[in-house]
């Protein structure tokens, strides 16, 4: 087994090709002929027989065999990652886009980003940056418009400036992130995080993406304030799985869980396909429609046979950015506060996501550090620049990449596959919009169950470890933010270490970052004080 894939990662790749499960162990007979016998090595060992082993330049460039993977796993992983991420091409326009003449997501001048154009640039930047990340960083961590940052833009920033000026702030944010990565500061912070906290971050991300799956599928819903209850969420509608789409989700979780337990090759992908076909059939029979028109309808995309294959994308938003206009319109101080919020969110969202994905893929060392993380952080920061320049919002590493890793992806080749599919998606939007969120969400829950196992690396008998780990894990899903979970974890870690008389053991950078997060969480009162 290669040193890059620790033994415990074998259980994290449950769905593999039959050919991947054994290697031909050759011995020399007396007459010089090779005598082979299959030897079971588990799903995440080095590559199998010659027919399954990638050879040549692709193998050497991506280190496919070295990381115990195969071409089949990489292509399959990239495909699954795309399908679990493709919703962003539909969701991002809803979050930051609008209809001309409407009030939703209008900027200070009343202008909006047209939905079709936002969808096109969202797919474009996701495709280009995922491919670039795969080629340069060689990790199976796909990139797309970051959730959270796009909401910050739509809700807090755009109403104060124009959309080109808001995207200019995103570009400035990206430039700062890249500079921090190039100087090595970002890598130093990454490596200063204790291994127990990194394990908690990985587990917290698992809980977070599972919660995303529950919410996207309607399995967990917010109780309206008008209900007059202090309970914030409930199971489905009135604590009942009352809709067919939510039932599809629950069935999908069980189907994918069974396929994973049985180690069926491509289990997650097969599960998505089964639930999608079932969704299309039920929609054709009962015509549920969208949940916007029918409370029992589908959450985001209605699964139906497409009436068209696609068309040419409108990329007119590319380059429509004003780099320094916001500083003139609202002042240097106010614009700098916005940039600070963007930088903090970008910096630690990506760091936490890569920590979790790296541990899940078995690519991290015993301290949780990733080889070549410096290059990865530079490219990831470039995603903010590219996203802002194309008016697609800041692009960052997507936690849904864990679904591809669960299918066996271990190298940047999977990213290239995902990126190419995003570029194709610009032309074939009607086809991939057939897949409803209720068919994709089960994969997120299954992967979350895999990632939560990272908590076994935390000694919960030590409360100075237990409290920061617990707060990190629960804060991420409860606040819908990876960065918030990391910040709470950092602050509680240094406080608990001090209480335990081990303040000197805390890395100075951890103290610095904890202090920055204190300022970040207090940015509201600070903004009020400075006007």
ABEGO torsion letter per residue (X at the ends): XBAABBAAAAAABABBBAAAABBBBBBBBAAGBBBBBBBBAEAABBBBBAAABBBEAAAAAAGAAAAGBBAAAAAAAAAAAAAAAAAAAAAAAAAABBBBGBABGBBAAGBBBBAAAAAAAAAAAAAAAAAAAAAAAGBBBBBBBBBGAAAAAAAAAAAABBAAAAAAAAAAAAAAAAAAAAAGAAAAAAAABBAAAAAAAAAAAAAAAAAAAAAAAGABBBBBAAAGBABABBBEBGGBBABAAAAAAAAAAAAAAAAAAAGBBGAAAAAAAAAAAAAAAAAAAAGAEBAAABAABBAABBBBBBABAEBBBBAAABGBBBAAAAAAAAEAAAAAAAAAAAAAAAAAAAAAAAAAAAAAAGABBAAGBBBGAAAAAAAAAAAAAAAAAAGAEBBBBBAAAAAAAAAGBABAAAAAAAAAAAAAAAAAAAAAAABBAAAAAAAAAAAAAAAAAAAAABBAABAAAAAAAAAAAAAAAAAGBAAAAAAAAAAAAAAAAAAAGAAAABBAAAAAAAAAAAAAAAAAAAAAAAX
